[in-house]
Amino acid sequence: MFNRRKFIKLSAAGASLSVVSTDILAKTSATTSHSDSLPIVISTWDFGIAANQEAWKTLSEGGRALDAVEAGVKIPEADLNNHTVGRSGYPDRDGHVTLDACIMDEKGNCGAVAAMEYIAHPISIARLVMEKTPHVFLVGEGATQFAVEQGFKREKLLNSESEKAWKEWLKKAEYKPTINIENSKGIPGNQYNHDTIGMLAIDAKGNISGACTTSGMAFKMHGRVGDSPIIGAGLFVDNEVGGAVSTGVGEEVIRNVGSFLVVELMRQGYSPEAACKEAVQRIIKKKPETAKQIQVGFLAINKKGEYGAYAIQKGFSFAVCDQSKQDLLINGKSFY
């Protein structure tokens, strides 16, 4: 029997549903760009254009997103003019070039390396960790040893230009553990903070994969690892929802499990841009004074191919490549 008590319960439930629907609508109201058709690949910073174009060679032929993101980020890893990713990266304060990377596929498989020396393509080693070991993460000399066992060449990565910059920095370097020497330049978004390429791709089958690779903060403390190789911080992919990557000061991303947070917000109904914005605002809320001096940015894509980004400071750009345009560069929105 439909009595008064049932009517009140149903009315309350309906009212709650109305509030939830309005809330979700508000979350998705932020501007979000959309690719009309798949496949699509997006990545951080201006050098993402060349990386995307390489990834597009795989995607345009019906290839897997995982293969595309690996091939794509290998471009900046090999670029001798790029001092924030790969073989030409600036060293740590002791003169060691140490590289970090992670990769994640549509099935939730993932692999990572950190503080790895002497190997030019950390993203490929991260994939081999994922596919050929029972582990997710290898670090330091163990990662290098594994790479050599897999046939990769052990080589000196510190080139003359990077060494010159390091020696110039040493003249005024301060080795006090209480000072954040990684950010000694103090300029948000400058060359020392452009420390990552993060890439996300959706292939023709609708499957999502992502990759993230870096040489880390210039002149960091030896052994320092940021967010880039950490699944859930620098990169996270959920094939039912979407994917996210981060860039900037990794310590703040790690504290907030940033990329995982962005994906979970998209699961709740946030648009990619709105999810990135919320993640940035949480970082600012926790450390408002610190946030004024650093750069952190997030880039995300959902299952529909909608994408968006948001950063603390101005200057964060991201590249987009799809069937209509292969060299699109967008200036991401920011809090400041």
VEXPA-761020 format. One line per 4 residues: number of its first residue (from 1); for each residue z, y, x of C-alpha. Coordinates in pm, whole numbers, plus 50000, padded with zeros to 5 digits. Example, Ala and Ser with C-alpha at 12.3 -4.5 7.8 and 13.67 -1.06 7.14 Angstrom:
2
1 = 50780,49550,51230 | 50714,49894,51367
END
This chain:
336
1 = 50000,50000,50000 | 49908,50348,50129 | 50248,50515,50100 | 50380,50855,50209
5 = 50517,50723,50541 | 50178,50581,50646 | 50010,50905,50543 | 50243,51109,50767
9 = 50182,50874,51063 | 49805,50893,51018 | 49817,51271,50985 | 50021,51300,51307
13 = 49781,51071,51490 | 49487,51275,51370 | 49650,51597,51485 | 49717,51445,51831
17 = 49357,51329,51858 | 49241,51680,51773 | 49454,51826,52052 | 49326,51568,52301
21 = 48965,51635,52201 | 49013,52009,52243 | 49179,51954,52581 | 48892,51739,52708
25 = 48641,51996,52585 | 48821,52263,52784 | 48817,52046,53096 | 48442,51988,53072
29 = 48352,52349,53001 | 48316,52442,53369 | 47960,52484,53491 | 47812,52155,53607
33 = 47465,52101,53745 | 47273,51797,53634 | 46989,51595,53778 | 46740,51500,53506
37 = 46682,51157,53649 | 46811,50919,53910 | 46823,50862,54200 | 47011,51155,54351
41 = 47201,51229,54672 | 47441,51516,54748 | 47626,51610,55066 | 47844,51878,55222
45 = 47732,52180,55424 | 47392,52313,55525 | 47322,52021,55758 | 47339,51804,55449
49 = 46978,51898,55371 | 46834,51694,55659 | 47082,51415,55592 | 46984,51403,55224
53 = 46616,51390,55309 | 46675,51085,55526 | 46880,50919,55252 | 46603,50999,55004
57 = 46359,50779,55196 | 46568,50480,55088 | 46645,50600,54737 | 46286,50697,54652
61 = 46172,50345,54731 | 46428,50189,54499 | 46675,50112,54776 | 47049,50073,54750
65 = 47275,50378,54756 | 47487,50219,55029 | 47189,50195,55265 | 47090,50550,55177
69 = 47423,50712,55261 | 47454,50527,55590 | 47105,50631,55696 | 47164,50986,55576
73 = 47482,51068,55763 | 47348,50915,56082 | 47122,51222,56109 | 47404,51470,56181
77 = 47585,51203,56383 | 47287,51202,56620 | 47224,51579,56618 | 47310,51723,56959
81 = 47340,52070,56806 | 47608,51960,56562 | 47950,51985,56728 | 48153,51868,56428
85 = 47998,51527,56360 | 47904,51236,56582 | 47796,51212,56942 | 47799,51586,57016
89 = 48138,51655,56860 | 48391,51878,57030 | 48665,51683,57209 | 49038,51675,57145
93 = 49273,51884,57360 | 49270,51616,57632 | 48891,51604,57654 | 48831,51287,57450
97 = 48555,51280,57188 | 48705,51068,56910 | 48514,50987,56594 | 48618,50893,56240
101 = 48418,50758,55946 | 48440,50560,55625 | 48200,50413,55373 | 48240,50274,55020
105 = 48001,50088,54789 | 47963,50042,54416 | 48175,49727,54414 | 48480,49895,54564
109 = 48421,49748,54909 | 48508,49987,55189 | 48539,50013,55565 | 48662,50273,55812
113 = 48715,50356,56178 | 48928,50629,56333 | 48996,50773,56679 | 48705,50566,56808
117 = 48555,50663,57144 | 48225,50592,57322 | 48025,50489,57011 | 47772,50737,56873
121 = 47745,50612,56512 | 48089,50554,56361 | 47947,50523,56009 | 47763,50204,56106
125 = 48078,50059,56257 | 48269,50145,55940 | 48011,49950,55740 | 48042,49652,55974
129 = 48420,49659,55933 | 48360,49641,55559 | 48105,49361,55574 | 48210,49147,55871
133 = 48588,49161,55888 | 48873,49092,55644 | 49002,49443,55714 | 48934,49795,55590
137 = 49039,50003,55890 | 49003,49969,56269 | 49125,50238,56508 | 49107,50347,56870
141 = 49012,50100,57140 | 49013,49817,56887 | 48736,49989,56692 | 48538,50048,57010
145 = 48582,49686,57115 | 48459,49566,56777 | 48155,49795,56799 | 48060,49661,57142
149 = 48101,49305,57015 | 47854,49392,56740 | 47597,49504,56995 | 47655,49880,57004
153 = 47623,50065,57332 | 47936,50207,57492 | 47846,50553,57627 | 47998,50884,57732
157 = 47987,51125,57439 | 48127,51443,57594 | 47817,51648,57679 | 47797,51959,57895
161 = 47797,52208,57608 | 48100,52056,57438 | 48280,52026,57771 | 48216,52394,57843
165 = 48362,52495,57505 | 48666,52274,57564 | 48736,52421,57909 | 48705,52772,57767
169 = 48958,52681,57496 | 49197,52539,57756 | 49242,52884,57912 | 49454,52995,57614
173 = 49560,52663,57466 | 49920,52623,57351 | 50065,52273,57352 | 50364,52337,57129
177 = 50408,52059,56872 | 50529,52304,56609 | 50205,52502,56621 | 49895,52386,56441
181 = 49671,52412,56744 | 49378,52253,56558 | 49343,52579,56363 | 49402,52810,56658
185 = 49087,53005,56581 | 49246,53104,56251 | 48921,53168,56067 | 48882,52977,55740
189 = 48545,52811,55716 | 48438,52882,56072 | 48261,52633,56301 | 48589,52464,56393
193 = 48660,52386,56028 | 48313,52255,55937 | 48435,51917,56043 | 48277,51667,55807
197 = 47965,51549,55635 | 48049,51373,55312 | 47764,51218,55114 | 47740,51061,54768
201 = 47435,50887,54624 | 47334,50723,54298 | 47041,50484,54326 | 46777,50396,54067
205 = 47002,50122,53927 | 47278,50374,53863 | 47506,50245,54138 | 47714,50488,54345
209 = 47806,50476,54713 | 47952,50727,54956 | 47997,50796,55327 | 48202,51037,55533
213 = 48187,51096,55909 | 48332,51348,56154 | 48447,51424,56506 | 48752,51589,56354
217 = 48905,51925,56427 | 48798,52071,56758 | 49064,52045,57031 | 49302,51851,56805
221 = 49599,51665,56950 | 49492,51336,57100 | 49530,51066,56837 | 49509,51302,56540
225 = 49323,51161,56240 | 49233,51368,55937 | 49124,51275,55587 | 48764,51178,55663
229 = 48812,50805,55735 | 49084,50755,55472 | 48970,50596,55149 | 49105,50805,54862
233 = 49140,51118,55076 | 48806,51194,55244 | 48605,50967,55015 | 48646,50770,54695
237 = 48397,50596,54468 | 48448,50430,54132 | 48120,50300,53995 | 48240,50339,53636
241 = 48323,50706,53681 | 48174,50873,53989 | 48254,50967,54346 | 48406,51249,54549
245 = 48423,51365,54910 | 48622,51635,55086 | 48585,51864,55383 | 48809,52106,55569
249 = 49168,52070,55687 | 49232,51701,55635 | 49610,51714,55642 | 49618,51896,55308
253 = 49365,51658,55155 | 49570,51356,55263 | 49888,51501,55112 | 49715,51521,54775
257 = 49499,51205,54801 | 49222,51449,54719 | 48906,51249,54655 | 49088,50986,54451
261 = 49243,51267,54247 | 48901,51419,54175 | 48761,51087,54055 | 49064,51019,53835
265 = 49031,51364,53680 | 48667,51289,53600 | 48785,50967,53437 | 49007,51181,53214
269 = 48712,51391,53104 | 48691,51669,53361 | 48346,51776,53476 | 48281,51731,53850
273 = 48331,52100,53920 | 48644,52124,53705 | 48790,51818,53877 | 48724,51968,54221
277 = 48877,52297,54110 | 49193,52127,53984 | 49231,51938,54314 | 49196,52264,54510
281 = 49448,52441,54288 | 49704,52167,54347 | 49672,52219,54722 | 49717,52594,54678
285 = 50015,52550,54445 | 50201,52328,54692 | 50143,52552,54994 | 50021,52894,54880
289 = 50071,53071,55213 | 49909,52792,55414 | 49615,52781,55174 | 49527,53143,55251
293 = 49454,53046,55613 | 49259,52723,55572 | 48950,52580,55412 | 48936,52270,55194
297 = 48644,52184,54971 | 48563,51899,54735 | 48223,51774,54618 | 48183,51529,54331
301 = 47928,51350,54116 | 47978,51156,53796 | 47802,50851,53658 | 47552,51070,53469
305 = 47434,51239,53787 | 47620,51562,53709 | 47762,51723,54022 | 47988,52010,54119
309 = 48205,52149,54397 | 48495,52384,54458 | 48672,52517,54768 | 48969,52729,54869
313 = 48763,52984,55063 | 48415,53123,55026 | 48143,52977,55244 | 48142,52612,55135
317 = 47786,52496,55072 | 47645,52164,54959 | 47299,52010,54951 | 47127,51827,54665
321 = 46822,51602,54674 | 46647,51439,54378 | 46297,51380,54247 | 46241,51747,54166
325 = 46363,51903,54491 | 46463,51761,54828 | 46603,52071,55002 | 46828,52241,54749
329 = 47132,52419,54898 | 47405,52553,54670 | 47692,52786,54746 | 48003,52624,54604
333 = 48255,52822,54401 | 48591,52907,54553 | 48942,53023,54469 | 48940,53316,54713
END
